[in-house]
Amino acid sequence: MNIDDLRNRLAAEGSLVISVRACKSGEIQVSENGILKIPIQAPREKGKANQELVRTLSKLFGLPQSQIQIIRGQTTSQKLIKITC
């Protein structure tokens, strides 16, 4: 699975729920089981890391930030994200 597969699934289904794992460095990766690994540089304070994650996903999927919602994991590095188009 890769980013294009996720984009195609989002386009076909209209929404997508994915697991995201924040990491310190590297580039965006998709694991075999579909978990996105996204490097986040912002500190984990006052929601800054979550804001950076939403901005990154917004650019990645070409959607407004308002269509990306953190469902679970507000305070952890592993998150469940809902994206709608």
C-alpha positions in Angstrom: 0.0 0.0 0.0 1.2 3.5 -0.7 0.0 7.1 -0.6 -1.7 6.9 -4.0 -3.7 3.8 -2.8 -4.9 5.8 0.2 -5.9 8.8 -2.1 -7.7 6.4 -4.5 -9.6 4.8 -1.6 -10.5 8.3 -0.2 -11.8 9.3 -3.7 -13.8 6.1 -4.1 -15.3 6.0 -0.6 -15.7 9.7 0.2 -14.0 9.2 3.6 -11.1 7.4 5.1 -10.1 6.3 8.6 -6.4 5.7 9.0 -3.9 5.1 11.7 -1.0 7.5 11.9 2.2 7.1 13.8 4.2 10.2 14.5 7.9 9.8 14.3 10.8 12.2 14.8 12.6 12.0 11.5 12.5 10.5 8.0 10.0 10.8 5.3 6.3 9.8 5.0 5.9 6.1 4.8 3.0 3.7 4.5 3.5 0.3 6.2 2.1 -2.9 4.8 -0.9 -2.8 7.1 -1.7 0.8 6.0 -0.4 2.8 8.9 1.1 6.1 7.9 4.3 7.1 9.5 4.7 10.9 9.4 7.7 12.9 10.7 6.6 15.6 13.1 9.0 18.3 14.2 6.7 20.4 16.4 6.9 19.8 20.1 4.1 17.9 21.9 2.8 20.8 23.8 -0.4 22.8 23.5 -1.5 20.8 20.4 1.4 22.0 18.2 2.3 18.5 17.0 -1.3 17.7 16.2 -1.7 20.9 14.3 1.5 20.1 12.3 0.1 16.6 11.6 -3.2 18.0 10.3 -1.4 20.5 8.1 0.8 17.7 6.7 -2.2 15.4 6.0 -4.0 18.4 4.4 -1.2 18.9 1.9 -0.7 15.2 1.4 -4.4 14.6 0.4 -5.0 18.1 -1.1 -7.9 18.9 1.2 -8.7 21.7 3.6 -7.7 21.1 7.2 -11.3 21.2 8.3 -11.8 17.8 6.6 -9.2 16.1 8.8 -10.2 15.0 12.3 -8.2 13.3 15.0 -10.7 10.7 16.3 -8.4 9.1 18.9 -4.9 9.7 20.2 -4.9 13.5 21.0 -2.1 13.0 23.4 -0.2 10.0 22.0 2.0 9.4 19.0 -0.4 6.9 17.5 -3.6 8.4 16.2 -6.7 7.4 14.4 -7.6 10.0 11.8 -10.8 10.5 9.8 -10.5 12.3 6.4 -13.6 13.2 4.4 -13.8 14.7 1.0 
